[in-house]
Amino acid sequence: MEGETMKPEMKKAIKKIDTKDWKKVPVEFGREVLEISVPPDCVELSMKEVPSLSDPGAALEKAFLNPIASPLLEEIIRKKAKPPEKLSVAIAVSDITRPVPYKGENGILLPILRCLESSGIPKQNIKIIVATGMHRASTDEEKIEMYGEEVVEQYTILDHDCENHALLESIGKTKRGTQVYVNRDFYFADLKIATGLVESHFFTGISGGRKSICPGLVDVKTIQKFHGPVYLEDPHTTNLVLEGNPCHEEALEVAQTVGVDFVINVNLDKNLRLLQVFTGDMVEANLKAFEMIKGYAEISLQEEFDIVLTHSGYVGRDHYQTAKAGVGALPAVKKGGTIIIAANNRDFIEPVGSPEYRSLIHLLKLQGPEGYLDLRRRSPW
């Protein structure tokens, strides 16, 4: 950082430091790596090294043949009330903000589609629905990058629109009083499949499973409540916590009400290589993936630090997603300390975030943290 991009007090302090004995550490920056100079006693913390799959294709085949707490997908299809050629299918997929390995022979999408078609379901009966939540719609280029040209050319791919009520269906209220609307194409499909990545998540505990549906395929007001202070300030709303977590419980209730026949979830290592594939029941397969990730993603802290340097990883495509890295680093920094995030906000359409998010950031600057939170807690919000 140079010139106006660095805080004056930080720039002044750095000039007084002798850095000749400092060491270089690699820090992820989108798809690039930065070499950052740090003091020689700098402590490096990272998730554990776990062997990635040497044969992803074989692992995928094994996962489909051994679903967790569920019949085989082919058996689920056979037990439906309609013949296969009459069944409508909806597959919820993640958008470009998640590094899910969908594309190609070693991806998770083609095995699903081949299974459906070998069971007698025609291509035209299958809809792939991008579970965008409140994210913007995918571009044509992003769809090809994520799902592959073959899939884009041969299948119907639709982006969820959380603000278009013509595309939403009411499923009633949750136990917490949320009036929920969900994507009609998914809700009314005869066969519902959810896919995604299971990783640590700063307020739902983990991603994947139920999260494909809520917030992925629900209406804007449900998403806003889901991301609101009542939920996010609960002490159980944090990374790798499910029990008592209101966000997890709300999302799970919504997804179970909607109904999901089969899930395909994956774990990745820190280099985005495939570690494990979990198929089957939405709840049980997600929990197995949770057990896996908890074993290698959780980092033990022996002390807090004055300065914590972290990176936003793949998801730091925009400023909005980068917040996850800041929250993840909070337990490691002393009160009043400093967090530095290396984030390549490379989204060429919305590098900061949506217009609504940019408005909220402006409001935060005007109101200050306490004034902003007070405003957010009021009922109209």
N, C-alpha and C positions, 0 to 999 in steps of 0.2 A: 504494500500500500504506500502511496506517495501523496504529497501535497494535500489537497482538500479532502481526500478520502480517508485520512487518518485523523483521529481526535488530536487536537493540539497538545493536550497533556501527555498523551501516549508518545507522540512524536518527540516531545521535549525530553521525556524520560529515557527513550531509546538512545538519544544522542550521548547520554552520560554512561552508557554501558559498554564495557569492553567485550566484544563478541568473538575475539580471535580463537577462543577454545570451544566455541559452540559447535554442536553437531548438527548434521542434516537428517531430517526424517521425512519420509514420503507421506503426503496427505492427499487422499482422493479428492478430485475436483471434476465431478461429472465423469466423463470418460477419459479424462487426463489425470496426471499426477503432478502435484506441486512438491518441490523440494523446499522445506521450511527449516530455517535455522532456529535451534532451541538450545537452552542452557545444557551443559553436560550432565546435570543431575535431573533432567526432565524425566518423568515417569511415563512410560508408554503403556496404555491399557487397551486391550482389544479382546474381541470374542475369541473363543477357542478355535484352533485349527481342527477341522473335521474332514476326513477323506471324502472327496466328491465321488459321484457314481462313475465308474469306468465305462459302463455301457447303459446310458440313459434309456435307450430303446427297450432293452431287456427288462430294466426296472419298471418301465411303464407297463409292459405286457404283464409282468408279475403282479403289479398293483391292481390291474383290471381283473385279473383272475382270482385275486384275494381281497375283495372289498371288506371293509371293516363294519361289522354289525349290520350287514346288508346283503341281499341277494345280488347276484351278478346283474349288470345292467341289462343284458339280454333277457334275463328272467323277469325283471321288472317290466320290460316292454311286453313280454308274452302275457303277463297277468293283467294288463290294462283291459278296459271294457271294450275297446275298439280294436279292429285288426290293425297291424302295423302301418299298412298303406294309408290308413285314415287318421293316424295319430299326428297331432301337432306337437312340435318340440321347441322349447326355448332354452338356450344356453346362455347363462350370464357370464360375461368375461370382463376382465379388468381393462382399463384404458392405458394410455401411454405412460401414465405416472407410476405404474407398477411394473417391475421387471419380470413378469410372469413368462416362462418359456413356452409360448404357444406355438411358435412357427416351426415348420419343417418336420423331418422324420423323427427327430429326437424331442419334439415339442408335444404338448399334451392335447392339442386340439384335433389333429388328424386322427389319432386313435379313437377319440370320441365319435367323430363323424363317420369313420369307417364302421364302427360298431353299430351305429344307428342304421346305416344303409345296408349292412349285411343282415340286419334284423328285418329288413323290408320297408324301412321308412324312406320315402323319396326326399331328395335334396330340397325340393320346393316346399316341403312341410317343416323345414328346419329354419328357425330364426336365431341368429346370434345377436344378443343384446348387450351393448357396451354399458356396464353399470357405472355410469359417470358420476352419480350423486349430484353435486352441484358444479362439477367440473364442466368445462366447455366441451362441445362436441368434437369428436376426432376428425382430423383431416384425412383425405384419401391416402396420403403418403404415410400417415401414422398407422392407418389400418393395415397397409401392406407390411410396414415394419413390424407390427405386432403379430399379425395373424398369417402373413404370407400371401403372395399374389394368387396362388391357386385357390385359397379359401375366399379371398375377396372377390375373385371373378365368378365363383360358382355358388356362393351362398348369399342369402339376405343378411346384411349386417346393419343393425339399427342402433343409434345412440339414444339412451334414455334422456328424456327431457322432464326434469322435476317440476317445471312451471307450466307445462301444457296439460291442463286438466282433462282435455279430450282424450289423452293417452293414459289416464290414471283411473284406478278403481278403488273405492272405499273398502277397507277391510275392518272398519269399526275402530274402537278405542282400545289402547293397551291398559294394563293395570295402573300405569302411571298417568292415565288420562290423555294420552296423545291420540288425536284423531289421525289415523294413518291412511294414506292413499298409496297405491303401488302400481307399477307398470302393468298395464292391461295385457300386453302381449305375453308377458311372463306369467301373470296370474292365471290367465285362461288357457294356457298351454296344457295339453294332456300329459306331457312329460316335461318336468322341470329339472334342469341340471345347473349346478353352480360350480364355478371354478375360481381359483385364485392362489395367492401366495400367503403362507402363514409366517409372519414375522412379528417381532415385538411391536406393539402399538401403544402410543403414549396416552390414549384414553380408553380404548376398548380392550386393553390388555394384550390381545393379539389380533392380527388381521385374519382374513380368510373366513371360510364357513359362512356363518350367518351374516357377516358384514357385506357379502356380495349383494344381499337383498336390502339390508338396512345398515348404512345409508345409500347403498349403491343404486337401488331401484325405487326409492320412495319419493314423496312430494317435498317441495322446498320447505314448508313449515315444519314437517317432521325432522328434516335435516337440521334446520336452524335450532330447534329445541334440543336435538341430540348433541349439538355442538355448543349449547348454551351454558351459562355459569352454574345453573342448578346442578347439572350433571358433572361438568368438568371440575368443579371445586370439591366434589366428594373425595375424601381421602383414598377410596378404593378405585378411583378413576386414574389408573396409571399403568405403566408398562408391566406385562407379565402377571397381572392380577385379574382373575376372573370372578372369584367368590366375592359376592357383595358389590361387584362393580355395576353401577346402574346402567352404564352404556352397553356393556356386554349383555346384561339381562334384558334391556329394552330391545336390542337388536335381535337377540335370540327369540324373544316372544313374537316379534314381527315376522321373522323368517319361518318360524314354526306355524304361524297362522296362514301364511302364504302357501306353505308346503313346498318342500324340495325333495325330489325323488332320489337324487344321487349327487355327490360332490366329488370333485377332483382337486385336491390341494397339494401344494409342493412346499418344501423347505429349500432355501438356497444358502450357500456359505457367503462370506463377506466379499468374495469375488464373483458372486452371482452364478456360481456353478451349482448344478442340481445335486442335492443331498439325499432327498427322499420324496416319494410320491405316496399320497394317502387317498384312497378312494372309498366310497361307500356312504354310510349314514352321515348326515350333516353334522350332528353333534359329536358322535363318537370318533369320526375321522379327524375332525378339528381338534379334539382333545388329544389324540395321539400325536398330531403335529405339534401341539402345544408342549407336550412332554419332551419331544425331540428338541425343540428350540430352546426350552428352558435349560436344557443340559449344556448348551454351548453358547447361547447368546447372552446369558446373564454374567455380568462382570462383578467380581468381588471388590469392594472398596475398603481399604485400610485407613484412609485419611481423606480429608478434603483439601482442595488446592486453591491458591490465590488466582491462578489463571488456568483455564481449560481451553485447549484448542481441539476442535472436532471438525467433522465434515458432514455435509448433508446427504452424502451417498447418491445413489441413482435418483431417488425421489426429489432431490433438491432442484428440480427443473424450474421451479419458480420460488418466489419469496414465501408464498403461502405454505408450500410443502416443507420449506426449510425450517419452519417452527418446530417440527418434530425433533430435529437434531438439538435445538436449544433446550427443549424439555428433557430430552434424554441425558443431556450433560448436567442438568441442574443438581442432581445428588452429589456430583463430584466437586462442585465449586463452593468455596466458603461464602457466607453471607457478606455481601458487598464486594465479592470478587468479580472477575471478568470472564466471560465466555466469548471466544472467537470462533466463528464458523466459516469454513471454506465452502462456498456454495456457488456452483456454476449454474446460475439461473438462465438456462439456455433455451427455454421455451420461446419460440420465435413469435408467438401470437400474444401470450400473456406472461412475460417474464416476471412480473410482480405477482399477479393473480387476477381474479375476476374484478370487474368494475365495483361490485359490492365490497370486496375485500379492500380495494384501494381506498374506497370511501371510509371504511372503518379505520384503516391506518391513519388517514387524515384526521378523523375524529379523535383517535387516541392522542395524536400530537397536540390537538387543541385542548382536550380535556385533562390530559395527564392520566396516569394509571388509575388512581382512585376515582376520579370523576368519570372516567370511561366505564369502569366496572359498575359504579352506581347507576349509570345510565343503562347499562346492559341488563341490570337486574330488574328494571322496571317492567311492568306487565306487558306494555305494547311490544317489547322486544322478545 
